[in-house]
């Protein structure tokens, strides 16, 4: 593999203009598609195959489209608005609904709304839809664009309510927050790069590759969305991961190139060595991240899978840009990427001969001090990380979307007003009973009537609509007394499924499923929580195998996996304290929701584990490279850390800054994702890489590099060296 990268570097040097022209063409072709990457994305994807809520959703779409709809329009008229203004408001709603597919505004509902609006100043217009729950979210998105929500026109204010409108509003808010985060993130990253490199040209290269990676990925997301259901949140995921990863990978390779030039190598040889060492490490690092994100496919949840696919795509593109486009750009810029000029003088880091020579000496002294007291370091750092992780023992997850909006948001106000007007939740509990025959018998109908009475008498049920029959199925809708996302309504769903329905005569003559938005969210939460063990096992096992192949060791990959779990556990502990217990309520611009967002738990685990492997691969590749030179374990650890500590710290600072920007701008779930990733990366790059790793490697000694000879022969040779023999470790 080392030799292949050397050949690749030679090809890129000879065909520099061709490769650059090809990338320019790719970016030019990708740009228009990237600009429209959200055109075919969906706000849904949370249905759980085989669940009761999915069975109800399918039945509603198939048999009861005229009786149900997830979207309700609320009109509120100010005193003295007048009949003309009220009629104009209803007309605006009619025109907006007319542009939707398979969605109608029933005439009877319009007449009733006209009378109610005139009499009480407030009216509800429930829509009827033949669309699935996911597609209703798309319809709500269109309505949000066509109706000026929350703003009085002629004295009449229009609101939307229902769970599809909540998801539509959330994706709109997330897009706005993403734009703010990107606008604020790049200047911060640029400043860090200027400090790290002391060169405007060098700082510009990682930023340029970050832009290229995000643009190309945006175009690929556009084409993926044409072939499969893709969540609108995939753009957030790809941008958040892509900016950090692309810049980090470029930083690793560029830093190695500058190091080789400082040693006196000519530019061509320096590029070849950088690509054959750090470039190969970047490839392995990216593979480790992709493997971690692939673990999310263990859950049969289309929203989660599409977000994982978007992140995997941007990592793959980042590897490609770092190993092909970056060497070409370095070759064209030449020594302008070396420290010097006005930037270096302003920052005070310019020294004769290039990089400051005392930096490596400092890290050698640091590593030797850590290795002088390895047990103190291991026990101390482990104690800190385990203390931070302790709150994880009481973790709870939830899916409260409505509470993530500001209190004055039209989404929150509209849903709360409709819930108050209905006397309960804006989204009903929907129960579908399916009989064996095409038409229910008289006894079956009696059982349905008895069930309706039982449902009406159930605590936390406000009202029950008359049963509606369609062939061999019957629909019974009930309005909960509490909001749809409340703990009370979630508990109601559980009681209905576990005790109320099984005790009725209806359950003995029909298959009864409980659905609706609350049940759908609960099913998704149960599915994701129940699949976490599969995700964790998959990620740990495959990451271990990737590191075994790369490091030619059995204990180093095991150490890496255990240390990653420590930093991730600490990050989740911090999340529980902030977002579940509310320790920093108000400081981050929100109030805690009492639980972690369900979908964030697997996302944060996969993202952080993969990114932690980035730093592990880069650090261990330098240590292994030195060990192959002289076979001295302690010296290899000290030299490997000395030559990579500054780069890893800089990369971690960039990644932490990128995630930190999302903490300052974003809904609570995005803040949660940003805090979790930022804390984990910061802990991993400091306590783990700079203290725990050298201490553990000191304790393991030559066992670090132990590999059974039969396994070494069986594994593919993807090593960093160019064919030299590896020293035989002396095991004691």
C-alpha positions in Angstrom: 0.0 0.0 0.0 2.9 2.3 0.8 4.3 1.7 -2.7 0.9 2.3 -4.3 0.7 5.7 -2.6 4.2 6.5 -3.9 3.1 5.7 -7.4 -0.1 7.8 -6.9 2.0 10.7 -5.8 4.2 10.4 -9.0 1.1 10.2 -11.2 -0.4 13.3 -9.6 2.9 15.2 -10.0 3.1 14.3 -13.7 -0.6 14.9 -14.5 -1.1 17.9 -12.2 -3.0 20.0 -14.7 -5.2 17.1 -15.8 -6.2 16.2 -12.3 -6.9 19.8 -11.3 -9.0 20.3 -14.5 -11.0 17.2 -13.7 -11.8 18.4 -10.2 -12.8 21.8 -11.5 -15.1 20.1 -13.9 -16.6 17.9 -11.2 -17.2 20.9 -8.9 -18.8 22.9 -11.7 -21.1 20.1 -12.6 -21.9 19.4 -9.0 -22.7 23.0 -7.9 -26.2 23.3 -9.5 -27.3 19.9 -8.1 -25.8 20.8 -4.7 -27.8 24.0 -4.7 -31.0 21.9 -5.1 -30.1 19.0 -2.9 -33.2 19.5 -0.7 -35.7 19.4 -3.5 -36.5 15.7 -3.1 -35.7 15.2 0.6 -38.5 14.2 3.0 -39.1 15.2 6.6 -40.3 11.7 7.5 -38.6 8.3 7.4 -39.5 7.4 11.1 -42.0 4.6 10.4 -41.0 1.3 12.0 -41.7 -1.7 9.7 -43.8 -4.3 11.5 -45.0 -2.0 14.2 -48.6 -1.3 15.2 -48.2 2.4 14.2 -47.0 1.4 10.7 -50.0 -1.0 10.3 -52.3 1.8 11.3 -50.6 4.3 9.0 -50.9 1.9 6.1 -54.6 1.2 6.8 -55.4 4.9 7.1 -53.7 5.6 3.7 -55.4 2.6 2.1 -58.9 2.7 3.6 -59.6 5.8 5.6 -58.0 8.7 3.7 -61.3 10.6 3.7 -61.7 10.3 7.4 -58.2 11.3 8.6 -55.6 13.9 8.1 -52.6 14.9 10.0 -52.8 18.7 9.2 -55.2 21.2 10.7 -55.4 24.9 9.8 -56.4 27.3 12.5 -57.8 30.8 11.8 -58.0 33.4 14.5 -59.8 36.7 13.7 -59.2 39.8 15.7 -62.2 41.7 17.0 -63.6 43.8 14.1 -61.8 41.9 11.4 -65.0 41.7 9.3 -66.5 39.1 7.0 -64.5 40.1 4.0 -61.2 39.5 5.8 -62.4 36.2 7.1 -63.5 35.1 3.7 -60.2 36.2 2.2 -58.3 34.1 4.8 -60.3 31.0 4.0 -59.7 31.7 0.3 -56.0 31.8 0.9 -56.1 28.4 2.6 -58.2 26.9 -0.2 -55.8 28.1 -2.9 -52.8 26.7 -0.9 -54.4 23.3 -0.3 -55.4 23.1 -4.0 -51.8 22.9 -4.9 -51.1 19.8 -2.8 -51.2 16.3 -4.0 -53.9 13.9 -2.7 -54.9 16.5 -0.1 -58.3 18.2 0.1 -60.2 20.7 2.2 -63.7 19.2 2.8 -66.5 21.5 1.8 -68.5 20.7 5.0 -65.4 21.7 7.0 -65.2 25.0 5.2 -68.9 25.9 5.8 -68.5 25.0 9.5 -65.4 27.1 9.8 -67.1 30.1 8.2 -69.9 30.0 10.7 -67.5 29.3 13.7 -65.1 32.0 12.7 -67.9 34.6 12.4 -69.4 33.6 15.8 -66.3 32.9 17.9 -63.4 34.5 16.1 -61.6 31.1 15.8 -62.1 28.2 13.5 -60.4 24.9 12.6 -60.0 23.5 9.1 -58.9 19.9 9.2 -57.4 18.6 5.9 -58.1 15.2 4.4 -55.1 13.4 2.9 -54.5 10.1 1.1 -50.7 10.6 1.7 -48.5 8.6 4.1 -47.4 10.3 7.3 -44.0 11.1 5.7 -45.5 12.7 2.6 -47.9 14.8 4.8 -44.8 16.4 6.3 -43.8 17.4 2.7 -47.3 18.9 2.2 -46.9 20.8 5.5 -43.6 22.2 4.2 -45.4 23.5 1.1 -48.2 25.1 3.1 -45.6 26.8 5.2 -44.2 28.4 2.1 -47.6 29.4 0.7 -49.2 30.7 3.9 -47.8 33.6 5.9 -48.1 31.8 9.2 -48.3 33.6 12.6 -48.8 37.0 10.8 -52.2 38.8 10.8 -53.5 39.6 7.3 -56.6 41.8 7.4 -57.0 41.0 11.1 -56.9 37.2 10.6 -53.9 35.1 11.6 -53.3 31.6 10.1 -51.6 28.7 12.0 -50.9 25.1 11.2 -51.1 22.2 13.7 -50.5 18.5 13.7 -47.4 16.4 13.9 -46.5 16.8 10.2 -46.5 20.5 10.7 -44.1 20.1 13.6 -41.6 18.1 11.5 -42.0 20.6 8.6 -41.3 23.5 10.9 -38.3 21.7 12.5 -36.6 21.1 9.2 -37.1 24.7 8.2 -35.6 25.9 11.5 -32.7 23.4 11.1 -31.9 24.7 7.7 -31.8 28.3 9.0 -29.6 27.2 11.9 -27.3 25.3 9.6 -26.7 28.4 7.4 -25.9 30.4 10.5 -23.5 27.7 11.8 -21.7 27.4 8.5 -21.4 31.2 8.2 -19.9 31.4 11.7 -17.9 28.2 11.6 -15.7 28.9 8.6 -14.2 32.1 9.9 -13.3 30.4 13.2 -11.7 27.5 11.4 -9.8 29.8 9.2 -8.4 31.6 12.2 -7.2 28.3 13.8 -5.6 27.3 10.5 -3.8 30.6 10.3 -2.4 30.2 13.8 -1.4 26.5 13.1 0.3 27.1 9.7 1.4 30.7 9.8 0.7 30.9 6.1 -2.3 32.2 4.2 -1.8 29.7 1.4 -1.5 26.7 3.8 -4.6 27.8 5.7 -6.6 28.3 2.5 -6.0 24.7 1.3 -8.0 22.8 3.9 -10.8 25.3 3.7 -10.9 25.0 -0.1 -11.1 21.2 0.2 -13.8 21.5 2.8 -15.9 23.5 0.4 -15.2 21.1 -2.4 -16.2 18.1 -0.3 -19.5 19.6 0.9 -20.4 20.7 -2.7 -19.7 17.4 -4.3 -21.5 15.6 -1.5 -24.5 17.9 -1.9 -24.8 16.8 -5.5 -24.5 13.1 -4.6 -27.3 13.6 -2.0 -29.5 15.1 -4.7 -29.1 11.9 -6.9 -29.5 9.6 -3.9 -32.7 11.3 -3.0 -34.1 10.5 -6.5 -33.6 6.8 -5.8 -34.5 6.4 -2.1 -36.3 8.1 0.7 -33.8 10.5 2.2 -34.3 12.6 5.3 -34.0 16.4 5.0 -31.7 16.3 8.0 -29.1 14.5 5.9 -27.9 17.9 4.7 -27.2 19.0 8.3 -25.3 15.8 9.0 -23.2 16.0 5.8 -22.3 19.6 6.3 -21.4 19.2 10.0 -19.2 16.2 9.4 -17.9 17.2 6.1 -16.5 20.6 7.1 -14.5 19.1 10.0 -13.4 15.9 8.4 -12.2 17.4 5.1 -10.2 20.1 6.9 -8.7 17.5 9.3 -7.6 15.2 6.6 -6.0 18.0 4.6 -4.4 19.2 7.8 -2.8 15.8 8.4 -1.3 15.5 4.9 -0.2 19.2 4.7 1.5 19.1 8.1 3.5 16.0 7.1 4.5 17.6 3.8 5.8 20.7 5.7 7.6 18.4 8.1 9.4 16.6 5.3 10.3 19.9 3.6 11.8 21.2 6.9 13.9 18.1 7.0 15.4 19.0 3.6 13.5 16.8 1.2 12.8 18.3 -2.2 9.1 19.1 -2.9 8.4 16.0 -5.0 9.9 13.6 -2.4 8.1 15.5 0.4 4.7 15.1 -1.3 5.4 11.4 -2.0 6.3 10.8 1.6 3.3 12.8 2.9 0.9 10.8 0.8 2.5 7.4 1.5 2.4 8.0 5.3 -0.2 10.6 6.4 -2.2 10.0 3.2 -2.4 6.3 3.9 -3.4 7.1 7.5 -6.1 9.4 6.3 -7.5 6.6 4.1 -7.6 4.2 7.0 -9.0 6.9 9.3 -11.8 7.6 6.8 -12.5 3.9 6.5 -12.8 3.7 10.3 -15.3 6.6 10.3 -17.3 5.0 7.4 -17.4 1.7 9.3 -18.7 3.4 12.4 -21.4 5.2 10.5 -22.3 2.0 8.7 -23.3 0.6 12.1 -26.4 2.9 11.9 -27.7 0.7 9.1 -28.3 -2.0 11.7 -31.5 -0.1 12.5 -34.3 -0.4 10.0 -35.1 3.3 10.2 -34.9 5.2 6.9 -34.3 8.6 8.5 -31.4 7.3 10.5 -30.0 5.3 7.6 -30.2 8.3 5.2 -28.4 10.5 7.7 -25.7 7.9 8.1 -25.4 7.6 4.3 -25.0 11.3 3.9 -22.2 11.4 6.5 -20.5 8.3 4.9 -20.6 9.9 1.5 -19.0 13.2 2.7 -16.2 11.2 4.4 -15.5 9.2 1.3 -15.4 12.4 -0.8 -13.1 14.0 1.8 -10.7 11.1 1.5 -10.7 11.4 -2.3 -10.0 15.2 -2.2 -7.3 14.9 0.4 -5.4 12.2 -1.5 -5.8 13.5 -5.0 -6.6 17.2 -5.1 -4.6 18.4 -2.2 -1.2 17.0 -3.5 -1.9 18.8 -6.8 -2.6 22.1 -5.1 0.5 21.7 -2.9 2.6 21.1 -6.0 1.3 24.3 -7.6 1.7 26.5 -4.6 5.1 25.2 -3.8 6.9 26.7 -0.7 4.1 29.3 -0.3 2.5 26.7 2.0 5.5 26.9 4.3 5.4 29.3 7.3 6.5 32.8 6.5 5.3 36.1 5.3 3.1 38.7 7.0 0.8 36.1 8.7 3.7 34.4 10.4 5.2 37.7 11.5 1.9 38.9 12.9 1.4 35.7 14.8 5.0 35.7 16.0 5.7 32.2 15.0 8.2 32.8 12.2 11.6 31.4 12.9 14.7 30.9 10.8 14.5 27.4 9.3 10.7 27.1 9.4 8.9 25.4 12.3 9.9 26.0 15.9 12.3 23.3 16.9 11.4 23.4 20.6 7.9 22.1 20.0 9.0 18.5 19.5 11.3 18.7 22.4 8.5 19.8 24.6 6.3 16.8 23.6 9.2 14.4 24.1 9.6 15.7 27.6 5.8 15.5 28.2 5.7 11.9 27.0 8.6 10.9 29.1 7.0 12.4 32.2 3.8 10.6 31.5 5.6 7.3 31.0 7.6 7.8 34.1 4.4 7.4 36.2 2.2 5.3 34.0 -0.1 3.9 36.7 -0.8 7.4 38.1 -1.7 8.6 34.6 -3.9 5.6 33.7 -5.8 5.6 37.1 -6.1 9.4 37.2 -7.4 9.9 33.7 -9.7 6.8 33.9 -11.1 8.2 37.2 -11.9 11.5 35.6 -13.6 10.0 32.5 -15.6 7.5 34.6 -16.8 10.3 36.9 -17.9 12.3 33.9 -19.6 9.1 32.5 -21.5 8.4 35.7 -24.7 10.3 34.8 -25.0 7.9 31.8 -26.4 5.3 34.2 -29.7 7.3 34.4 -30.0 8.2 30.8 -33.5 8.6 29.3 -34.5 9.3 25.7 -37.4 11.1 24.1 -38.8 12.6 20.9 -40.2 15.9 22.0 -40.2 17.9 18.8 -42.7 20.6 19.7 -40.8 21.7 22.8 -37.7 22.4 20.7 -39.3 25.5 19.2 -39.1 29.0 20.8 -42.2 29.7 22.7 -43.3 32.4 20.3 -42.8 30.2 17.2 -45.8 29.9 14.9 -45.4 26.1 15.0 -45.6 25.9 18.8 -48.3 28.6 19.2 -50.4 26.9 16.5 -50.3 23.4 17.9 -50.9 24.7 21.5 -53.9 26.7 20.4 -55.4 23.8 18.5 -54.8 21.5 21.4 -56.5 23.9 23.7 -59.5 24.3 21.4 -59.9 20.5 21.0 -59.6 20.1 24.7 -56.6 17.8 24.4 -53.9 16.8 21.8 -53.8 18.1 18.3 -53.1 14.5 17.1 -55.6 11.8 17.9 -54.9 8.3 19.0 -56.0 6.1 16.1 -57.1 2.5 16.7 -57.7 0.2 13.7 -59.4 -3.2 14.2 -59.2 -5.7 11.3 -61.7 -8.5 11.1 -61.2 -11.8 9.2 -64.1 -11.4 6.8 -64.9 -8.6 4.3 -67.7 -7.3 6.4 -68.0 -7.3 10.2 -70.9 -9.3 11.6 -73.5 -7.9 14.0 -71.5 -9.4 16.9 -68.4 -7.7 15.6 -70.1 -4.3 15.5 -71.4 -4.8 19.1 -67.8 -5.5 20.1 -66.7 -2.3 18.4 -69.4 -0.2 20.1 -68.5 -1.7 23.5 -64.8 -0.9 22.8 -65.7 2.7 22.0 -67.5 3.0 25.4 -64.5 1.5 27.1 -62.1 3.9 25.3 -64.2 6.9 26.3 -64.1 5.8 29.9 -60.3 5.3 29.9 -58.3 7.9 31.9 -56.5 10.6 29.9 -59.0 10.2 27.0 -61.0 13.4 26.3 -63.4 12.3 23.6 -64.0 9.4 21.1 -65.2 9.8 17.6 -67.9 7.5 16.2 -66.4 4.3 14.6 -65.8 4.4 10.8 -66.1 1.2 8.8 -64.2 0.3 5.5 -64.7 -3.3 4.4 -63.3 -5.5 7.1 -61.6 -2.7 9.0 -62.9 -0.2 11.5 -61.3 3.0 12.7 -61.8 4.5 16.1 -60.2 7.9 16.9 -59.8 9.3 20.4 -58.5 12.7 21.5 -56.1 12.5 24.5 -56.5 14.9 27.3 -52.8 15.8 27.3 -50.5 17.1 24.4 -49.4 14.5 21.9 -45.7 14.5 23.0 -46.4 14.5 26.7 -45.5 11.7 29.1 -49.2 11.2 29.9 -50.1 10.5 26.3 -47.1 8.2 25.8 -48.2 6.3 29.0 -51.7 6.2 27.6 -50.5 4.4 24.4 -48.7 1.8 26.5 -51.8 1.2 28.7 -54.0 0.8 25.6 -51.7 -1.7 24.1 -50.8 -3.6 27.2 -54.0 -3.8 29.3 -57.0 -1.9 28.0 -57.3 -3.4 24.5 -56.4 -7.0 25.5 -59.1 -7.0 28.1 -61.9 -6.1 25.6 -64.1 -8.4 23.5 -62.9 -6.7 20.4 -59.3 -8.1 20.8 -60.8 -11.6 20.7 -62.6 -11.2 17.3 -60.2 -8.8 15.5 -56.5 -7.7 15.2 -56.3 -4.4 17.0 -53.5 -1.9 16.3 -52.9 1.4 18.1 -51.3 4.2 16.0 -51.2 7.9 15.6 -48.2 10.3 15.9 -47.6 9.6 19.6 -47.5 5.8 18.9 -45.3 6.3 15.9 -42.8 8.3 17.9 -42.8 5.8 20.7 -42.3 2.9 18.3 -39.3 4.6 16.7 -37.9 5.3 20.1 -38.3 1.7 21.2 -36.8 0.5 17.9 -33.7 2.7 18.1 -33.1 2.0 21.8 -33.5 -1.7 21.3 -31.0 -1.7 18.5 -28.2 0.2 20.3 -26.5 -3.1 21.3 -26.3 -4.1 17.6 -24.8 -0.8 16.6 -22.3 -0.8 19.4 -21.2 -4.4 18.7 -21.0 -3.8 14.9 -18.9 -0.6 15.3 -16.5 -2.1 17.9 -16.0 -5.3 16.0 -15.3 -3.8 12.6 -13.2 -0.9 13.9 -11.1 -3.5 15.8 -10.6 -5.5 12.5 -9.6 -2.3 10.6 -7.0 -1.4 13.2 -5.6 -5.0 13.3 -5.0 -4.9 9.6 -3.4 -1.4 9.8 -1.3 -1.7 12.9 -0.4 -5.4 12.7 -1.2 -5.8 16.4 -3.9 -7.3 18.5 -3.5 -5.3 21.7 -3.3 -1.8 20.2 -6.7 -2.1 18.5 -8.2 -3.4 21.7 -6.7 -0.5 23.7 -8.0 1.9 21.1 -11.6 0.6 21.3 -11.6 0.7 25.2 -10.2 4.2 25.3 -12.8 5.4 22.7 -15.5 4.0 24.9 -14.2 5.9 27.9 -14.3 9.3 26.1 -17.7 8.6 24.5 -19.1 7.5 27.9 -17.8 10.7 29.4 -19.4 12.8 26.6 -22.8 11.1 27.1 -22.5 11.7 30.9 -22.1 15.4 30.2 -25.1 15.3 27.8 -27.3 13.8 30.5 -26.2 16.4 33.0 -26.9 19.3 30.6 -29.8 18.1 28.5 -31.6 15.7 30.8 -30.9 17.1 34.3 -30.8 20.7 33.2 -27.5 21.8 34.9 -26.9 24.6 32.4 -30.5 25.6 31.7 -30.6 29.1 30.2 -26.8 29.3 29.6 -27.0 27.7 26.2 -30.2 29.5 25.2 -32.7 26.7 26.0 -34.5 24.8 28.7 -33.7 21.1 29.1 -36.3 18.7 27.8 -35.8 16.1 30.5 -34.4 13.5 28.1 -31.8 13.0 25.3 -33.1 13.1 21.8 -33.7 9.4 20.8 -32.1 9.7 17.3 -29.0 11.6 18.7 -27.8 8.7 20.8 -26.8 6.4 18.0 -25.7 9.3 15.8 -23.4 10.7 18.4 -22.0 7.3 19.2 -21.2 6.5 15.6 -19.8 9.9 14.7 -17.6 10.3 17.8 -16.3 6.8 17.7 -15.3 7.2 14.0 -13.7 10.6 14.6 -11.8 9.3 17.6 -10.4 6.6 15.4 -9.1 9.3 13.1 -6.8 10.6 15.8 -5.9 7.0 17.0 -4.9 6.0 13.4 -2.8 9.1 12.9 -1.1 8.9 16.2 -0.4 5.1 16.1 0.8 5.3 12.5 3.5 7.7 13.6 4.5 5.5 16.5 4.5 2.4 14.4 6.6 4.1 11.8 9.2 5.0 14.4 9.0 1.5 16.0 9.8 0.0 12.6 12.9 2.1 12.3 14.6 1.1 15.6 12.3 -1.4 17.6 12.4 0.7 20.8 8.9 0.9 22.2 9.3 3.8 24.6 11.3 5.8 22.1 8.7 5.1 19.4 5.9 6.4 21.7 7.8 9.5 22.6 8.8 10.3 19.0 5.5 9.4 17.5 3.6 11.7 20.0 6.1 14.5 19.6 5.7 14.6 15.8 1.9 14.3 15.8 0.7 16.0 19.0 0.5 19.5 17.5 -1.3 18.3 14.4 -3.8 16.2 16.4 -4.4 19.1 18.8 -5.0 21.5 15.9 -7.3 19.0 14.2 -9.2 18.5 17.4 -9.5 22.3 17.9 -10.9 22.7 14.5 -13.4 19.8 14.9 -14.4 21.1 18.3 -14.9 24.6 16.9 -17.1 23.3 14.1 -19.3 21.4 16.5 -19.2 24.2 19.0 -20.8 26.6 16.5 -23.8 24.3 16.3 -24.1 24.7 20.1 -24.5 28.5 19.7 -27.0 28.2 16.8 -29.6 25.5 16.6 -32.6 23.8 18.2 -32.0 21.8 21.3 -31.5 18.5 19.4 -28.8 20.1 17.2 -27.2 21.8 20.3 -27.2 18.3 21.9 -25.4 16.8 18.9 -22.9 19.6 18.9 -22.1 19.4 22.6 -21.8 15.7 22.6 -19.4 15.6 19.7 -17.4 18.6 20.8 -16.9 17.3 24.4 -16.0 13.8 23.1 -13.4 15.1 20.6 -11.9 17.5 23.2 -11.5 14.8 25.8 -10.1 12.3 23.3 -7.5 14.7 21.9 -6.3 15.8 25.3 -6.8 13.3 28.2 -6.8 10.2 26.0 -4.3 10.8 23.3 -1.8 12.9 25.3 -1.9 11.0 28.6 -3.8 7.7 28.6 -2.3 6.4 25.3 1.5 6.9 26.2 0.9 5.6 29.7 -0.9 2.5 28.5 1.7 1.8 25.9 4.5 2.1 28.5 2.7 -0.5 30.6 2.2 -2.9 27.7 5.8 -2.6 26.5 6.7 -4.9 23.7 3.2 -6.5 23.9 2.0 -3.4 22.0 3.3 -4.9 18.8 2.5 -8.5 19.4 0.9 -10.3 16.4 0.7 -14.1 15.9 2.9 -14.9 12.9 0.1 -17.0 11.3 -2.4 -14.2 11.5 0.2 -11.7 10.2 0.7 -13.8 7.1 -3.1 -14.2 6.6 -3.9 -10.5 6.7 -3.5 -8.3 3.6 -0.4 -6.2 3.6 -1.6 -2.6 3.9 1.4 -1.4 6.0 3.0 2.1 6.0 6.5 0.9 5.3 7.9 0.1 1.9 8.7 -3.5 2.4 11.2 -3.3 5.3 11.2 -6.1 7.9 9.4 -5.4 11.1 11.4 -5.8 14.3 10.5 -8.8 16.4 9.2 -7.6 19.8 10.8 -9.0 22.9 7.9 -10.2 25.0 8.5 -10.5 28.8 
